[in-house]
Amino acid sequence: METKNRSLIFTGLVVDVEQMDVLIGSQGWYTYQVVRHPGGAAVLALHDDGCITLIRQLRPAVGDFLLEIPAGRLSKGEDPQLCAERELIEETGLKAEKLISLGLLHSSPGVFDEKIHLYLATGLTQGDAEPEDYEEISCEKVPFAEAVAMAADGRITDGKTIAALLRAQRHIA
């Protein structure tokens, strides 16, 4: 990809915005703004009984509580699997014996460079949740098949959760 006139036009608490001109084939140069995000990790926690733990969390960007899998932002240079383990404990109190990669998700590639690393957690043991001071989270245990149905009918609208449910199906008999 050929670019020119790159400049940082906003620096925020979580994201930055970069503006650049991009050469699009024979069509010429077009100006784009890209939201730069450090990326994250998300975990689908699968219990031995076939249920999963979802969290219900306030998402100010959409003005509502969403049902989703535990997830969090990567610290600079942090290993995504360690981030996933940390977020699972913080948000649910669950510790996983095993994490299986479910691959990568580009959350909104028309605007964001965010990459979310998806994991399936098994061999779960329950401890105490340790949410951040700014998080209002409750946990819900849902049968896996019901969660897939909720994603299909629109009761779950979070993209990372929908992708993790879809990808986890090949690991769940």
C-alpha positions in Angstrom: 0.0 0.0 0.0 1.4 3.4 -1.0 0.7 6.3 1.3 1.8 9.9 1.7 1.0 12.9 3.9 0.6 10.8 7.0 -0.1 12.7 10.2 -1.5 12.1 13.7 -4.6 14.3 14.0 -5.8 13.1 17.4 -4.2 11.4 20.4 -6.5 10.0 23.0 -6.7 7.9 26.1 -7.3 4.6 24.3 -7.0 5.4 20.5 -5.2 7.8 18.2 -6.4 8.9 14.8 -4.1 9.1 11.8 -4.9 10.8 8.5 -3.2 9.8 5.3 -3.5 9.8 1.5 -3.7 6.3 0.0 -3.1 5.4 -3.7 -6.0 3.3 -4.8 -5.0 1.6 -8.0 -5.5 3.7 -11.1 -8.3 5.7 -9.3 -5.7 8.0 -7.7 -5.1 9.3 -4.2 -7.8 9.4 -1.5 -7.7 10.7 2.0 -8.4 8.2 4.8 -8.6 8.5 8.6 -7.6 5.4 10.6 -8.3 4.8 14.3 -5.2 3.3 15.8 -5.9 0.9 18.7 -3.5 -1.3 20.6 -5.6 -4.4 20.0 -7.1 -6.9 22.5 -7.8 -10.4 23.6 -11.2 -12.1 24.2 -12.1 -15.4 25.8 -15.0 -17.8 25.3 -15.1 -19.6 28.7 -16.5 -23.1 28.2 -17.5 -25.1 31.4 -17.5 -28.9 31.6 -21.3 -28.9 31.6 -21.4 -27.3 28.1 -22.3 -23.8 29.4 -20.3 -20.7 28.7 -19.9 -17.6 30.9 -20.9 -14.3 29.3 -20.6 -10.9 30.9 -23.2 -8.1 30.8 -21.3 -4.8 30.6 -22.2 -1.2 30.2 -20.9 0.1 26.8 -21.2 3.9 26.7 -20.5 4.0 23.0 -23.8 2.3 22.3 -25.6 3.6 25.4 -26.6 0.1 26.7 -25.4 -3.0 28.5 -24.2 -5.7 26.1 -23.9 -9.4 26.6 -20.4 -10.5 25.5 -17.4 -12.6 26.2 -14.7 -11.3 28.6 -12.2 -9.2 26.8 -9.6 -6.4 27.3 -7.1 -4.2 25.7 -3.5 -5.3 25.2 -0.8 -3.4 27.1 2.1 -2.3 25.0 4.1 -5.4 24.0 1.8 -7.8 26.0 1.4 -11.3 24.8 -2.3 -11.7 23.8 -2.7 -15.1 25.6 -1.5 -13.5 28.9 -4.0 -10.6 28.3 -6.8 -13.2 27.7 -5.9 -15.0 31.0 -5.8 -11.8 32.9 -9.1 -10.5 31.6 -10.9 -13.8 32.2 -9.9 -13.7 35.9 -10.6 -9.9 36.3 -14.0 -10.0 34.7 -15.3 -13.4 35.8 -13.0 -14.9 38.4 -12.5 -17.9 36.2 -9.1 -19.4 35.7 -8.5 -21.7 32.6 -6.4 -24.8 32.5 -6.1 -24.5 28.7 -6.5 -21.7 26.2 -7.1 -22.6 22.5 -6.6 -20.0 19.9 -9.7 -19.2 17.8 -7.7 -16.8 15.6 -7.8 -13.1 14.9 -10.7 -10.7 14.4 -10.4 -7.3 12.7 -13.3 -5.6 14.5 -14.0 -2.8 11.9 -11.3 -2.7 9.2 -12.9 0.1 7.3 -12.0 2.5 10.2 -10.0 0.7 12.9 -6.6 -1.2 12.8 -7.7 -3.1 16.0 -7.0 -6.8 16.1 -8.7 -9.0 18.7 -7.1 -12.3 19.5 -9.9 -14.8 20.3 -9.5 -17.8 22.6 -11.5 -20.8 23.9 -10.9 -21.4 27.6 -11.4 -24.9 29.1 -10.7 -26.6 32.4 -12.2 -23.7 34.3 -12.0 -23.2 38.1 -13.9 -20.4 39.8 -12.3 -17.7 41.9 -13.1 -14.1 42.7 -13.6 -11.6 40.0 -11.4 -8.4 40.2 -13.0 -5.9 37.8 -11.5 -2.5 37.2 -13.0 0.4 39.1 -14.7 1.8 36.0 -16.3 -1.5 35.0 -19.9 -2.5 35.9 -20.0 -6.2 35.0 -22.3 -9.1 35.8 -21.8 -12.7 34.7 -24.3 -15.0 33.1 -23.9 -18.8 32.5 -25.6 -19.8 29.3 -25.7 -23.2 27.5 -23.4 -23.0 24.4 -26.2 -23.8 22.0 -28.4 -21.1 23.5 -25.6 -18.5 23.1 -25.2 -19.5 19.4 -29.0 -19.0 19.0 -28.8 -15.6 20.8 -26.0 -14.6 18.4 -28.1 -15.8 15.4 -31.3 -14.0 16.4 -29.7 -10.7 17.5 -29.9 -11.0 21.3 -26.1 -11.0 21.2 -24.8 -8.1 19.0 -21.2 -7.9 20.0 -19.0 -8.9 17.0 -16.1 -10.5 18.9 -18.6 -12.7 20.8 -20.4 -13.7 17.6 -17.1 -14.6 15.9 -15.9 -16.6 18.9 -19.1 -18.6 19.1 -19.0 -19.4 15.4 -15.3 -20.4 15.6 -15.7 -22.4 18.8 -18.3 -24.7 17.3 -15.6 -26.8 15.6 -14.1 -27.6 19.1 -17.4 -28.4 20.8 -19.1 -31.7 20.2 
